Amino acid sequence: MKKTVIFGALTAAGMAAGAAAAGTLDDVKARGTLNCGVTTGLVGFAAPDANGEWKGFDVGVCRAVAAAVLGDPAAVEFVPTTGKTRFTALASGEIDMLARNTTWTFSRDVDLKFTFVGVNYYDGQGFMVPKDLGVSSAKDLDGATVCIQTGTTTELNLADFFRSNNINYEPVPIETNAEAQQQYLAGACDVYTTDASGLAATRATFEAPGDHVLLPEIISKEPLGPLVRHGDNEWGDVVRWTLNALISAEELGITSANITEMGAGTNNPEINRILGTEGTLGEMLGLDADWAMKAISAEGNYGEIFEKNIGESTPIGLARGLNAQWTDGGLLYSPPFR
Amino acid sequence: MSDTHAHSVAFVRTEQLPQLAPPSTAAGPVSWMRKNLFSNIPYSILTLVALYCIYLMLSGFVPWALNGVWNTSNIRECREVLNGVSGGCFSVLTERWNQLIFGTGYDREEYWRPTLTFILLFVAAAPILFMNLPRKMLIFTGLYPFLAFWLIWGGTILNPLLALVGIVVGYLVYSRLVNQSFAMGFFGGVAAAVVTWWIGGYIVGAIAPEETLLQAVPSRDMGGFMLNMILGTICVSLSLPIGIALALGRQSDMPIIKWICVVFIEFIRGVPLITLLFVANVILAFFFPPGSNLDLILRVIIMITMFSAAYIAEVIRGGLAALPRGQYEAADSLGLDYAQSMRLIILPQALKISIPGIVNVAVGLFKDTTLVSVISMFDLVGMIRGPILASTDWNGVYWELWAFAITLFFVVCYGISQYSQWLERQLATDHR
């Protein structure tokens, strides 16, 4: 096997080296597949199922972009990345975009030279308590013992929150999420705190999830979104407006069920512009006129992707909360398609 | 006196009594227990404590294992079936069996490919491992790498065939030139092989059919225990010859060769394997033009092979150092040249001494293959930590999965170590 592999790789490298370093959009079109970086596995956000098919909330974004650019939501090569390898994978060009619940922060945007194209999930640090505790707000937690992962920003956020509310707590330092689950279930701490989506996913694995509640307070900002490399704005636009198309589609009531009907033309000019029956938005992006139609047909609009993977009908059962449309009191707000 | 006796005794036995079994207090399980478990009061207490501990463990484990649920489709169903009774959700193993073993690359009806490769591995390895098998089987061993590559990676059969042809051409050139000098034969052979591959690469690229008999499987989709087996087998079998070459090179009188080997070995041994893997995964990608990429598995194989070759080289150097000087001198006095004396006299003895060390490295290497999970490859450990524990269906099932992984690794590693002990007994010539 030795020589064969070396030989095969050498020829492959040699042939690929000939490809010109054009824009990412052209590269993806020439390659015929989108290399999309995802996590190695996070409940509800990305994981291969029993048949090896990638499913999840972040995966939905990858598929939408692939559908918009290549017309085929299955034309995605999912590249699993860990927290340590994700940024180098993107910077080195191994992947075209990263959709891996990555928090949009100043230093990642500016110093690491990435472009966050938007936010697909507004996360934040939350609290989980047993129902028996009878607590309905984090401000009632005076004197509580709190399980907290050491060396994370959640630890600092927690200290800030309790100090600014002038209440006391006792931290129980733990190392990993699995350890936290055990400690919390064993009653070593009254409260477990980490990102709200993580709390919900953790709670879903309990034998009796109904005995635990997530408190309404969210004490930090964790905007998660897809990102691309600096310096290729055309490609950044494609990913950004694909995400915006999914969000706008929900706002305008375009679903995977009625999209063919609406694609025939409607009275609403914005819907027509998105779906390509009016205007030349697709051409401006360098894509087909029906790019957004394909993107939305892939997995549905934003709300459908949310419901299918992490929404209230799933075991994870996340409420829309901040991730509702701006018309419903959430933060999702797509710029107009015009 | 005899009179008295004759009258007082009614019966005199004339034959000897048959031997009785010793009393149960002197032999058998009771005596064994008395001797070993309850010989005095402190030992008796320790025995009772130990028995209680074993009972505690088994009373938890046995019902858990026997009550296990094997055919539910997610953890919630499993808990419903168990209904509060202690029991394992082994259905995660049945539902994700193919992923745990083969990764995600193959269609359901194509699992025979890695399975067949695995079975043939034993056929191919047998003549190397067991000396008394017919030597003709070595022909299959030589063909096996190409066959295995084709079965596992699929695609056109022309690529492995071309690789085979290149090696055959290289060998023919080598055998023609080696009479003049070894170096000339060696480098001539390598050059001929490379030229063959280079020319053949274009021909294969031109005539390779679109539709192939076996569907091509991308390396990225390989995973599960198969990936551990692939990495372990390839890296051990490659690092052994490289390690021998390095060990000999380190003892060489030629300064350049010696220092190349010393620097290589010392550098690799001074670096943790995980950093080499990170280099393979992350850093190397910066050196390739965008869009092109040396296959990830290949990069990992190179790194692990380099790593274990350095260790094996040191183990073998220990074996070489253990040989008395007289063996070298004896070889010289017979008029053997360097290659002959190494092949016929030095290495057979040195390798025999090194067996425990080599096996130690091999077992360690096989377990180290799980480190690739850190660079986001889905080997058995990566598959458990990533996709399976991150699915909404199985998040929260820890014991069953890790127990399964432990079992698989234990079987393989214990098998390797048993084989090495058997081999040592076979080769024992009582020089020690």
Interface residues (C-beta under 8 A of the other chain):
Chain A: M1 K2 K3 T4 V5 I6 F7 G8 A9 L10 T11 A12 A13 G14 M15 A16 A17 A19 A21 D27 R31 T39 T40 G41 L42 V43 G44 A46 A47 P48 D49 A50 G52 E77 V79 P80 T81 T82 K84 T85 T88 A89 A91 S92 G93 E94 A178 Q181 A201 A204 T205 F206 E207 T314 P315 I316
Chain B: I75 R76 R79 E95 R96 N98 Q99 G103 T104 G105 P145 F146 A148 F149 W153 N159 P160 L162 A163 G166 I167 A193 W197 G201 G205 P218 R220 D221 I234 S237 L238 F278 N281 V282 I283 A285 F286 F288 P289 P290 G291 S292 N293 L294 D295 I297 L298 I301 V374 I375 S376 M377 F378 G382 R385 G386 P387 I388 L389 A390 S391 T392 D393 N395 G396 Y398
